[in-house]
Amino acid sequence: MEQEYKIEADGVPVTIKVTDETEDYVPRYFIEKPELEEPTKAYLTEVKEKLITEVTLTEEEYISTSKIEEVKEKFTDSAEQIIEATLPSIKEEEKQILVGNLIHELLGIGDLEILLADENLEEIVINSAEEPAWTYHKKHGWVKTDLKIGDEDEIKNYASIIGRRVGKQISNLNPLLDAHLPSGDRTNATITPISTQGNTITIRKFARDPWTITDFIKNGTVNTEISALLWLAIQYEMNILVSGGTGSGKTSLLGVLLPFIPPNQRIVSIEDTREVSLPEFLHWVPLTTREPNPEGKGGVSMLDLLVNSLRMRPDRIIVGEIRTEKQAEVLFEAMHTGHSVYSTLHADTAMQTIRRLKNPPINVPKTLIEAIDLNVVMFRDRRRNLRRAMQVAEVMSDHIGEKTQVKPNVLYSWSANRDKIEKKHESQSLYENLRLHAGLEKEEIEESLKDRRKILNWMVENEINQVNTVGKVIAEFYQNEERVVGMVEDDVDPEELYSL
């Protein structure tokens, strides 16, 4: 099987070819881009030196991820002026290729920027200068590219560039680096002798165009039944924990659920790296942690932000991942003091989620675990390259004398054989909580879920898959539920609903 497609990396046109017909037993990923001749390379070196002299950056521009596009624009304008002055007859397309190459060298990480520009890739890996870079392709899985880094020093230099932008160093004294690119992509690097075969860089890419609930329904990650249930739970301020293994889609699912939050509520998100993306009209304050400088000062931890967020009068608190006992303690106390909380945790089943919470190193008391209303467990089938909501469970507790037993009640479960999410058990606590806190009887809940399924199916059929357009439909639903349900039942044009 062979696939061919085109991408553009900062104005440089690139053709990508992926083929399974190789002698390496793994798919190969080939990059075709305009080759520069030696005189052109020498010319670009001169332009680069002029740019370094003429363009000055403030410290904020150098380290701020939000300023990267402004910085690129500043360098691009200057580079175009220099090239137009020295090569007045150059064609526009050729000029853009030269400028793109300069941007990759001066502000990026060389040809790796081509891989970063390919939205079909999830992971980029350099194991050493001896072998080509590997990537994880959404369609083909792990593939070997034809891109090789010149030598070990060049890999180390790229790691140093990434580190400096976030105030970190990688050296013989500090041979491990965990950082992020200006694009938000998470990066890990190691250098010899810690990595014995050579210096390494691992980049986990995040989607430039955020996933939405309609994308997840369309690709089978979730179905409309559990999506409607989660929508209802979020509307009525139930606490939700998303668990799963590495790369299973925990944070992605959390991100697609958050547009279900009503627009009139204040949201505070706390992450190591900005991954969550919400509709523009939501009342949202995103906070991110900061690593200490080389002297060990200036660090802002997730716990610092979590404690501070409680002073910001949030209605909803989003925490990237529960890792420590102190984080969990503050988070669960927030649940018990009336805040709606959403977070993620590494665990493979609903039962394992509870075990991880109540045992070291997290050690949440059983009486606090009861505050979780729903637990969604994500699963990644690597063989078939599928991500699925494997379980949706409510957290139950039995009080026998002075003892408390906490256990999951699995409402929905994914059947691997049929690749289908199926209902397992009736709700025992969620419906009761909705009755107590929202005054909803079972018949009302079932009717509301039915209406939400209609809306979700209508959005899928009409390809409403942008964060802001999905958010618009949900916001209109909260404004006038009957009108939106009626319009969906009449199968109106989406533009008619947007114009309300």
Helices and strands as residue ranges (DSSP letters): E 2-9, E 12-19, E 28-32, H 38-54, H 59-63, G 65-67, H 68-86, H 92-106, H 112-117, E 121-126, E 134-137, E 141-145, H 152-165, E 176-180, E 186-190, E 200-204, H 213-218, H 224-235, E 240-244, H 250-257, G 258-260, E 266-271, E 283-288, H 302-309, E 316-319, H 325-336, E 340-346, H 350-358, H 366-369, E 374-381, E 386-400, E 403-415, E 420-423, H 430-438, H 442-461, H 467-479, H 481-489, H 494-498
